[in-house]
Amino acid sequence: MTIRWTLIASLAFSAFVASAQAQSYPTQPIKLVVPFPAGGGVDLVARIIAPALSDQLGQPVIVENRGGAGGALGAVAVAQSPADGYTLLIGANSTHGTNPSIQSKPTYDPVKDFAPVVLISTSPFFLLTPPSLPVDSAEGLVALAKRDPGKLNFGSYGIGSINHLTGELFNSMAGIRANHVPYRGSAPALTDLIAGRIDFVFDGVSTLGYVKSGSLRALATAGAKRAANLPERPTIAETAVPGFDVSLWFGVFAPAGTPTPVVELLNTKANAALTNPSVREGIEKIGMEIAGGNAAVLANQVSNELRKWRDLAREKNIRVDQ
């Protein structure tokens, strides 16, 4: 009986402490860790939302870049930080989807080590080909690949990159066999794609300039819905491969164990920040779409992402050593 009441008292005290923390939170600056170098998409989104989030919380929100190991170094740093709401992570497909699925020795658990806060934004992926390829749709590309198995090549920005895995997922779901050609970054891959030395690439909104100039052709959008910045192009799912859905996304995470009231407060304030006109304009300007919602929206995004890429990694035997 004594043990039982001791346990009840302990739980009640823990709840009281968590509530007290939430009522006083925040009382100091908050660090928003970007697990990639400055200048990339994750960094841009972090710097767009940080001022508005600071206004909502009444404390400075400081963006800190901790790049390395495909985002793993920054993710580990946040996972090992005190669970008090003062160190947060901007995560993405790589930190909470592809990397943990393909790394031979993951350095963190994307579910157990983090508390999801809010999904900030999403961005479409496009199926791109050179104008010289004699197809003008995703259905046409699939048909061409099936007529000549193993003849087509698709490029990526390296083994294990999101566009490598998207290409492999396309192969698998479409029932085709196209060869993977890895490059060391975007510039050489796009150069060879424009020249017709490879046949297709999956890439994001940064390539739309090439599409509008006629240097590349966007056959379809890879996400579940048509892209707002290219609405005339259908999705792969509605035209060629039912169920195909890949998009880029960014979300805020706290270390696991962060008090629920703190996470809920952060979610509320982040959603309010996303309604700020300057935030909306900034995110739309870089070709992304505002997301938002409760923490469960981000948790579901992570769950779906992990399931998708882990299944693919097993099927294709894709492993990357850190």
Secondary structure, DSSP 8 states (H G I E B T S, - for coil): -HHHHHHHHHHHHHHHHHHHHHHH---S-EEEEESS-TTSHHHHHHHHHHHHHHHHHTS-EEEEE---GGGHHHHHHHHTS-SSSSEEEEEETIIIIIHHHHBSS-SS-TTTTEEEEEEEEEEE-EEEE-TTSS--SHHHHHHHHHHSTTT-EEEESSTT-HHHHHHHHHHHHHT---EEEE-SSHHHHHHHHHHTSS-EEEE-GGGHHHHHHTSSEEEEE-SSS--TTSTTS-BHHHHTSTT---EEEEEEEEETT--HHHHHHHHHHHHHHHTSHHHHHHHHHTT-EE----HHHHHHHHHHHHHHHHHHHHHHT--B--
